[in-house]
């Protein structure tokens, strides 16, 4: 993909993230009053963090909304940052990182659950929307993994082929997931099947992505990749906290880790490719 094509993609991403942010802000006026009328949900997100924190905190839909709003606003801010850094700076990894950033704008889909109480949205639409959100989440995670592969030395001659391969793999993965449209957890995510398998998959993708950037330090001979790997580590932890947030403990640490991580990634990657 040429530099011109990447810039077109970046501008389109900024526009999409901006529209998502506007829609999220507008939807907030509708859904915030609804949270108090929603039934109390005792299903916490099925992960290690909430198994611990759930003993000391109570779920709050307003905290979920705050974290959702944070990630949507983060997506447009991070896309603007990427465009500023890489408008004239080539970097093969940045396209995959941009996909990771844009994916946060799709979190607006979770607002369909409280909006169902207002507009009586058919369950089929909730099912489709939930599958789209799952697809985007895994597609973005695998895209970040692809960025680490590029950094570690794999020469990808055709970026479109790599993205197509990730697209097909993610599609096959997500269409087979059973989703319960009648029940959701306290983070406004519909319950899905095979939770243990997908937690393992996410953990493996998390570890291999971070390790890939640290391997690039030796392969590429640049210590900047160690900072990028550290930034990816922070960003993925922040993402984990924000996407599963159901209390007021998670949002602030989550958005700080995500923001600092993305700053590390963009600034160090820009510095490394500035003179290429």
C-alpha positions as a printed Julia matrix, in Angstrom:
276×3 Matrix{Float64}:
   0.0     0.0    0.0
   1.39    3.38  -1.03
   1.77    6.35   1.28
  -1.06    8.14  -0.54
  -3.4     5.19  -0.08
  -2.52    5.0    3.62
  -3.3     8.69   4.06
  -6.68    8.2    2.4
  -7.33    5.33   4.8
  -6.27    7.46   7.77
  -8.58   10.32   6.75
 -11.47    7.91   6.23
 -10.72    6.44   9.67
 -10.79    9.88  11.28
 -14.15   10.61   9.62
 -15.62    7.26  10.74
 -14.36    7.7   14.33
 -15.75   11.25  14.38
 -19.19   10.07  13.27
 -19.11    7.32  15.9
 -18.17    9.86  18.61
 -21.05   12.16  17.6
 -23.54    9.27  17.57
 -22.31    8.06  20.96
 -22.71   11.52  22.47
 -26.21   11.84  20.99
 -27.21    8.35  22.19
 -25.99    9.2   25.68
 -28.91   11.57  26.18
 -31.28    8.68  25.47
 -29.66    5.78  27.32
 -28.32    7.36  30.52
 -31.85    7.83  31.98
 -32.63    4.21  31.05
 -29.87    2.65  33.14
 -31.78    3.12  36.37
 -34.72    1.21  34.88
 -32.59   -1.73  33.68
 -32.75   -4.86  35.79
 -29.91   -5.42  38.18
 -27.48   -7.82  36.54
 -25.32  -10.15  38.6
 -23.38  -11.61  35.67
 -19.91  -10.08  35.84
 -17.52  -10.42  32.87
 -16.01  -13.91  33.01
 -12.34  -13.12  33.52
  -9.7   -13.21  36.24
  -9.75   -9.47  36.97
 -13.48   -9.31  37.66
 -13.37  -12.51  39.67
 -11.18  -10.55  42.1
 -12.48   -6.98  41.82
 -16.08   -8.19  41.91
 -15.6    -9.07  45.57
 -14.98   -5.42  46.45
 -17.02   -3.41  43.94
 -20.54   -3.32  42.62
 -21.47   -3.11  38.96
 -22.66    0.27  37.69
 -24.01    0.85  34.18
 -22.91    4.49  34.34
 -19.31    3.31  34.76
 -19.77    1.07  31.72
 -21.08    4.05  29.76
 -18.14    6.19  30.87
 -15.63    3.57  29.7
 -17.48    3.18  26.4
 -17.45    6.93  25.82
 -13.73    7.02  26.65
 -12.77    4.41  24.07
 -14.84    6.05  21.34
 -13.23    9.43  21.99
  -9.83    7.73  22.22
 -10.27    6.27  18.74
 -10.69    9.63  17.03
  -7.88   11.25  19.08
  -5.5     8.37  18.33
  -6.36    8.4   14.61
  -5.57   12.11  14.44
  -2.27   11.38  16.22
  -1.45    8.63  13.71
  -2.25   10.91  10.78
  -0.02   13.69  12.16
   2.9    11.33  12.78
   2.66    9.22   9.64
   1.26   11.46   6.92
   4.72   11.63   5.35
   6.45    8.85   7.27
   6.33    5.29   5.87
   5.96    2.48   8.38
   4.56   -0.94   7.38
   3.25   -1.59  10.89
   1.15    1.55  11.2
  -1.74    0.39   9.0
  -2.4    -2.54  11.33
  -2.12   -0.28  14.36
  -4.64    2.12  12.77
  -7.09   -0.78  12.35
  -6.63   -1.55  16.05
  -7.44    2.08  16.91
 -10.49    2.36  14.64
 -12.0    -0.77  16.17
 -12.79    1.11  19.39
 -15.38    3.19  17.55
 -17.49    0.06  17.1
 -18.04   -0.15  20.87
 -21.07    2.09  20.31
 -22.83   -1.17  19.37
 -23.13   -2.01  23.07
 -25.56    0.88  23.5
 -28.16   -1.12  21.59
 -28.9    -3.05  24.79
 -30.21   -0.07  26.8
 -31.77    1.39  23.64
 -33.77   -1.81  23.27
 -35.85   -0.63  26.22
 -36.72    2.55  24.32
 -37.22    1.35  20.74
 -38.0    -2.36  21.22
 -35.15   -3.42  18.93
 -35.63   -6.96  17.53
 -33.34   -9.61  19.0
 -32.07  -10.46  15.51
 -30.55   -6.98  15.24
 -28.87   -7.43  18.61
 -27.45  -10.75  17.46
 -26.08   -9.29  14.23
 -24.64   -6.27  16.04
 -23.0    -8.48  18.66
 -21.36  -10.63  15.98
 -20.09   -7.52  14.22
 -18.59   -6.24  17.47
 -16.91   -9.58  18.2
 -15.55   -9.7   14.65
 -14.11   -6.19  14.95
 -12.54   -6.91  18.34
 -10.74  -10.03  17.15
  -9.88   -8.52  13.78
  -8.2    -5.6   15.56
  -6.34   -7.9   17.94
  -5.06  -10.05  15.09
  -4.12   -6.9   13.15
  -1.93   -5.8   16.04
  -0.38   -9.27  16.0
   0.3    -8.8   12.25
   2.07   -5.53  13.08
   4.38   -7.41  15.47
   5.12   -9.99  12.76
   6.1    -7.21  10.36
   8.3    -5.68  13.02
   9.93   -9.04  13.77
  11.13   -9.41  10.2
   8.39  -11.06   8.12
   8.37   -9.33   4.76
   4.8    -8.87   3.61
   4.85   -7.85  -0.06
   1.13   -7.29  -0.31
  -0.6    -5.7    2.66
  -4.02   -6.38   1.14
  -3.35  -10.13   1.16
  -2.38  -10.03   4.83
  -5.52   -8.08   5.75
  -7.66  -10.44   3.67
  -6.15  -13.46   5.44
  -6.88  -11.89   8.85
 -10.41  -11.01   7.69
 -11.2   -14.57   6.59
  -9.7   -16.15   9.72
 -11.65  -13.8   12.0
 -14.87  -14.3   10.05
 -14.63  -18.09  10.34
 -13.9   -17.73  14.04
 -16.74  -15.38  14.95
 -19.64  -16.73  12.86
 -19.52  -20.01  14.77
 -19.78  -18.47  18.24
 -23.13  -19.14  19.96
 -24.55  -15.9   21.39
 -27.33  -15.61  23.97
 -29.52  -12.65  22.95
 -31.59  -12.93  26.13
 -28.78  -12.4   28.6
 -25.83  -10.05  28.97
 -23.15   -9.31  31.52
 -22.66   -6.15  33.55
 -20.38   -4.62  30.87
 -23.27   -4.64  28.34
 -21.85   -7.53  26.33
 -24.2   -10.31  25.24
 -23.12  -13.65  26.65
 -21.25  -15.89  24.22
 -20.22  -19.51  24.26
 -16.75  -21.1   24.44
 -15.57  -18.43  26.88
 -12.6   -20.45  28.12
 -11.36  -21.1   24.6
 -11.58  -17.47  23.58
  -9.93  -16.25  26.77
  -7.05  -18.6   25.97
  -6.94  -17.31  22.38
  -6.86  -13.68  23.55
  -4.11  -14.48  26.06
  -1.96  -16.19  23.42
  -2.5   -13.3   20.98
  -1.64  -10.81  23.75
   1.61  -12.56  24.68
   2.8   -13.28  21.13
   2.07   -9.73  20.0
   4.14   -8.17  22.77
   6.92  -10.75  22.38
   7.0   -10.11  18.62
   7.96   -6.48  19.14
  10.69   -7.42  21.61
  12.05   -9.99  19.15
  12.23   -7.15  16.62
  14.86   -5.46  18.82
  17.37   -8.14  17.81
  16.07   -8.77  14.31
  15.97   -5.12  13.31
  18.82   -3.96  15.54
  16.8    -1.09  16.99
  16.07   -0.65  20.69
  13.07    1.54  19.77
  11.09   -1.66  19.25
  11.44   -2.43  22.96
   9.62    0.84  23.72
   6.99   -0.02  21.12
   6.57   -3.44  22.73
   6.14   -1.75  26.11
   3.57    0.6   24.56
   1.66   -2.36  23.1
   1.69   -4.03  26.52
   0.19   -0.91  28.14
  -2.36   -0.46  25.35
  -3.59   -4.05  25.51
  -3.96   -3.95  29.3
  -5.87   -0.67  28.99
  -8.06   -2.19  26.28
  -8.79   -5.18  28.49
  -9.84   -2.95  31.41
 -12.04   -0.67  29.31
 -13.85   -3.29  27.25
 -14.73   -5.28  30.37
 -15.28   -2.35  32.74
 -18.41   -2.57  34.88
 -17.32   -0.46  37.86
 -15.61    2.86  38.6
 -12.25    1.21  39.36
 -11.47    0.34  35.72
 -12.15    3.36  33.43
  -9.45    5.83  34.56
  -6.53    3.35  34.77
  -7.76    1.79  31.52
  -7.84    4.98  29.46
  -4.5     6.16  30.9
  -2.78    2.88  30.01
  -4.35    2.84  26.56
  -3.43    6.47  25.86
   0.15    6.25  27.14
   0.62    2.98  25.29
  -0.53    4.48  21.99
   1.73    7.51  22.51
   4.72    5.18  23.02
   3.81    3.21  19.9
   3.32    6.22  17.61
   6.19    8.37  18.84
   8.8     5.57  18.78
   7.62    4.12  15.48
   7.68    7.58  13.93
  11.19    8.25  15.24
  12.43    4.94  13.87
  11.01    5.42  10.34
  11.47    9.2   10.12
  14.54    9.09   7.89
  13.62    6.07   5.81
